[in-house]
Amino acid sequence: MINKRLLIKNLLAHNDENSFYDKKRKINISEKEGKAKFLKHVCALSNSNPQNNSFIVIGVQDEDNKIIGVDFFDDSKIQNLINAYMTNPPIVQYENIPFPHLPDDKVVGLVTIRPKGNNSITSLRKNIWKYYGGSVFFREGSISMPKVFDIEIKDVNSTIVSAIEKHAQNNIQHTLDGVFDFMNKRKDYAPQYMVFKEYFVLCWSGQKKVVKSEVFYSRVDIELINEQVRLFFSNLDEVSIEYTTDSFKIIEYVNLGLQGSKKYLQLEETIIHFSNNANYSIESKLLFQPPQYDKKVLHHIYNTNNAILEKLKKGLTLNTQERIDLKNLPVTYLICYFNLFPDAIDKLTEAKPYLKAYNKEVYKLFKESMRILRKVKYS
């Protein structure tokens, strides 16, 4: 089993970006340009490595390889995006890798790209941003370049990638160190560890809360220590947890509503299945049912949000009620979108830089709303 933290270190130490490895400060697949660039790089790496894995490391400065991290990214539906936009799509996995020196809410993103091994060319299925459907990309050194494809696919990286992965194999010391690190770092949130199938070590922690005999947890952190992968992290949501001898299940809840009528709604169920053959799989199912509201009420809220956004854009001072409404703006735009206000998401995206400049609390609520949208959209 590969220790993903070691793998990232080996990739960063091995060489600069090349035909099997790319690094990014951040990616943004919530916007069309960022989504298009991400798809381009996946396409290029897949075509340049037909017989081996290739990787994108996210949260690293380009100049000096300094690991600065990114927000936890829990888009389990990223394969749906790849399948929707690519012909002969590779298998793509996004994992969140914690590093000891990073804050609790930061990780390094690791994208693993595995072609299906049939020597078929991966291309864009349809237009996106400035890239046309049918476009084919390859890596030339550290650059993803478009190609008019009339050449043979060559396998030149399998040996070196195999060596890098071999040097990132996990061992008992790495596992024990990982358990102790987790228990010490999360000691304020009742950390626990469990062993599944005598092989997999999973650590988790959270603040316990009992509501009408049901147990929920907040500030939940779940890590698969064998691979140094963070499986779940949230400062905001409530989570229920169940486990058996061979599975670990969480149901994530989100707090949505208008003003004083907020309630917790099921968002997604995730089950980690552990097998006897030292493999595991993660199964996710969307449970979300958007709350529905009176259209007249929503029209009033939508217009209020638009007026606040215009004041932010002009640099005008908000009054007391507008500051209160601003805190609700991300979630109320989201609710409007779920109630057939299609332009609400465009407005929310337009508000991003102004919310970020306003304060950290409001910007965190914006990111949470976009996370919910991403999960729903790609399901």
Order of alpha helices (4+ residues) and beta strands (2+ residues): alpha-beta-alpha-beta-beta-alpha-beta-beta-beta-beta-beta-beta-alpha-alpha-beta-beta-beta-beta-beta-beta-beta-beta-alpha-alpha-alpha-alpha
